[in-house]
Amino acid sequence: MLAAAREREALDVECGSISEAVAEADTVVVAAPVGMLPEAVAEALDAAAHDCVVTDVGSTKRAIVAATHDERFVGGHPLAGAETAGVQHARADLFDAATWYLTPTGTTSGLLYERLHRTIAALGAQPAAIDAADHDRVLAAVSHLPHVLANVLVAQAGEALPTGAEHLPATGPSFRDATRVAGANSAIWSDIYLSNADALAERIDAAIARLAGVRDLLRGRDRAGVTAWNDAAAADRRSLLEAGLAGGAVHELRVSVPNRPGVVARVALELGRAGVNIVDMALHPAPDMSEGVIALWVAGDREADRAAELIGALDLPVARA
């Protein structure tokens, strides 16, 4: 696995160059600010072997997926890390139980997607297939908008300082927690904001509308409305937390598929849209490569039933092992 740095001279590759390192790899992970990813991924693909899978770890996916149509490329985004940077902050458990989004397309090689899925699972992460556009809409709401709001909150707090004061008075943990990501590294986040500008602007507009609704409740001294608004937020938070919990027995599903481009991506994305997590997967091609079987392992009885139902709706034979 290889990480591509923003500054070429900052990348210390023992074998002498990025091209030489990539040529010897079977899996390449490109890590760079999202504005540089199309060029960096293209360079990696040019140097990679025909059976090498190339992925990235960018926080937005539409631009890089639209720019790259090579069957060896699978867009990726691990939801892991912190504001800290540098080798001194490395952690062996960085990816433990972390969701790692993958964005396969109709041109993605099924065999290479399977390899990447298994590699990521071996790191302790939980691979999850998602459409690139859906990824960017979701991340605009749950990651990029919180950064925007954190920046706004610290700016407003600064304006609230009494004249002549040099620092804020003592504050509770809510302000600290809500502004933890304020002023994140501009070398990274300016690219993220701009590469997801449309989806993020929509979320900002929605947030403005919600804030306006709360403002009207407050100005109207509407106690019942304020209470209902706050209680609804508590219920929404519980639902979001519960949606992220997975468990139960692991079930194996075996799907018979023809050997045609995009069939693995089609199955993975269909389950991903329904929130069914594929714990593990394996491909078993026929000797003549005309067809094969996708073995999928899914956690939970209901999830396995739902997966079988969704795959059956794709007109693909599926059996519980």
C-alpha positions, 0 to 999 in steps of 0.5 A: 500500500502506498500513500501519495503526499501533497509535496512529491519531495515529502514522500519517502519511497525506498525504491526511489519513485512513486512509479517503481513502488506502485509497479510492485504493489497489488493494492495502492492507496492514494492519500492527498488533498481531494483537489490533487486526487485525479492527477495522483490517481491517474499517475498511480494507475499508469504505473500499476500492474493490470491486476493491481487495485487502486483506491483513495481516501478522499473525503469527497467522491463524485469528482474523483469517480467522474474523472476515473473510469479504469476498472482497477479503481475503487473510490474510498473514504475511511471514517477514521482519524483526528485533527492531529497529523504526523507519524508521531500521532500514528495509532495501530487501532486507527481503523478498528470498527471504522466505516470505510466507504467504497464507491464501486461503479459499473466499470469496476472489476469485481475481483479487484473490488473483492480484494480491496474489500477483504484488505480493508476488513483485515485492517479492522474496518467495516467496508460499506458500498455507497454511490459516490453522489449519495456519499457526498450528500451524506457527508455534506450533512454529517461531516462538512456542515458540522465544520461550517457550523463550528467555524460560525460558532467560534466567529460569533463567540469572538464577536461576543467578547466584551470590549478589551477582553483577550479571551472568552469567559469560562464556558461549558463543555458544549461549546468546546465539543461543538467547536472542536473541528473549527478552523481545520487544516485549510490545506485539506478543508478548502478542497473538501468544501469546494469539491462538495460545494453544491451538496454542502450549500444545500445543507447550509440552506436547510440549516438556515431554514431550521434555525429560522424556525427555532428563532420564530418559536423563541420570539413567539415565546412558544414553550410547547413548540420549543419543547417539541423541537428539543424532544424531536432532536433527542429522538432523532439522535437516538435513531441515528445512534441505533442505526449505526449498531450492528450485531447478531449472528453472521449469515452466509449468502451465495449469489450466482452471477454472470461474469459481466462488468458491474455485477459485483458493484450492483449487488454491493451498492443495492445492499449499501443503499438499504443499510445492510452491511457486508461483513465479508465477501469472496468471489468464486469464478467458474473455471471458464470465467463465464459465471461465478458465485459471490459469497456474502456474510451479513450480520443479523437475522433480519439483515440477512433476510433483507439482503436475500430479498434485495438480491432476489429483486435483482433477478439473481439466484441467491441461497442461504448457506 
